[in-house]
Amino acid sequence: MGVLVELKKLQHVVESFGSNPLIEKTIRKLISLRKQELKRTLRHLSEEFRALEQRYQLSSSDFQKRYAEGTLGDDVDLIKWASILDMQQRAQAQLEYLEK
């Protein structure tokens, strides 16, 4: 939560005294770096999806449906696949938000 406290301080400074080019440039750079990190994460997760899809001869969307229905069991790879899907959805949502 330390980051949120610091951001609120910065927000207060900007609201009370105005922004400056250094603050704006720094924030834009941080957002750009985070977007790059999310894109790398999504590429890596995509590679993991492909490997699991090939191993199980099942698309990720079909896996997701069948896993939610409980018809696939609880093999470690399947739990990992479900976790990867969750990470992918979270990363994609963050990226979409930052690109607005």
LINBELLIN-V190546 format. One line per field, one symbol per residue. ss: DSSP state (A for helix, B for strand, O for the rest). phi: phi as a letter, one per 30 degrees, with the letter a starting at -180 (. if undefined). Layout:
ss->???
phi->???
This chain:
ss->OAAAAAAAAAAAAAAAAOOOAAAAAAAAAAAAAAAAAAAAAAAAAAAAAAAAAAAAOOOAAAAAAAAAAOOOOOOAAAAAAAAAAAAAAAAAAAAAAAOO
phi->.eddddddddedddddbjcbedddddddddddddddddddddddddddeedddddchaddddeedddddiccjbeeddddeddddddddddddddddddd
